[in-house]
Amino acid sequence: MKNQFKPHEEHGNIIKTIEIGNSTIIIRDKECVSKQEDIDKILDEFSSIGWAILEKKYASENE
């Protein structure tokens, strides 16, 4: 499956490809952020998602 994904101006250049089992993870330079404001926003989103997962997990365990 390597080399199937080509650089594309709209999506940015591929900087790393990781294959895990049948899945391929592609990291492109356009998705990389360097502003602290953008980094903080992403971390806040990860935190919100993590809490939602934990709440769902503990809610199902307490039923």
C-alpha positions as CSV (number, residue, x, y, z in Angstrom):
1,M,0.0,0.0,0.0
2,K,3.0,2.3,0.3
3,N,3.4,5.1,-2.3
4,Q,-0.4,5.0,-2.9
5,F,-0.8,8.4,-1.3
6,K,0.8,11.2,-3.3
7,P,1.5,14.8,-2.2
8,H,-1.3,17.1,-2.9
9,E,-1.3,20.9,-2.8
10,E,-4.7,21.1,-1.1
11,H,-3.8,18.6,1.7
12,G,-0.1,19.3,2.1
13,N,3.0,17.1,1.7
14,I,3.2,13.7,3.3
15,I,5.8,13.9,6.1
16,K,5.2,10.5,7.7
17,T,3.3,7.3,6.9
18,I,2.6,4.8,9.6
19,E,1.1,1.3,8.9
20,I,-0.6,-0.6,11.7
21,G,-2.3,-3.8,10.6
22,N,-4.7,-2.9,7.8
23,S,-4.7,0.8,8.7
24,T,-2.5,3.5,7.2
25,I,-2.0,6.8,9.1
26,I,-0.7,9.7,7.0
27,I,0.7,12.8,8.6
28,R,0.8,15.8,6.3
29,D,2.6,19.1,6.9
30,K,-0.6,21.2,6.4
31,E,-2.1,19.6,9.5
32,C,0.9,20.5,11.7
33,V,0.3,23.6,13.8
34,S,2.9,25.9,15.3
35,K,0.8,28.7,16.9
36,Q,0.3,28.3,20.6
37,E,-3.4,29.3,20.2
38,D,-4.0,26.5,17.8
39,I,-2.1,24.0,19.9
40,D,-4.2,25.0,23.0
41,K,-7.4,24.6,21.0
42,I,-6.4,21.1,19.9
43,L,-5.5,20.1,23.4
44,D,-8.8,21.4,24.7
45,E,-10.6,19.3,22.1
46,F,-8.6,16.2,23.0
47,S,-9.5,16.8,26.7
48,S,-13.2,17.2,26.0
49,I,-13.2,14.0,23.9
50,G,-11.3,12.2,26.7
51,W,-13.8,13.3,29.4
52,A,-16.7,12.3,27.2
53,I,-15.2,8.8,26.8
54,L,-14.6,8.4,30.5
55,E,-18.1,9.6,31.4
56,K,-19.7,7.1,29.0
57,K,-17.4,4.3,30.3
58,Y,-18.3,5.0,34.0
59,A,-22.0,5.5,33.3
60,S,-22.2,2.1,31.6
61,E,-20.3,0.4,34.5
62,N,-22.7,1.9,37.1
63,E,-25.9,0.6,35.3
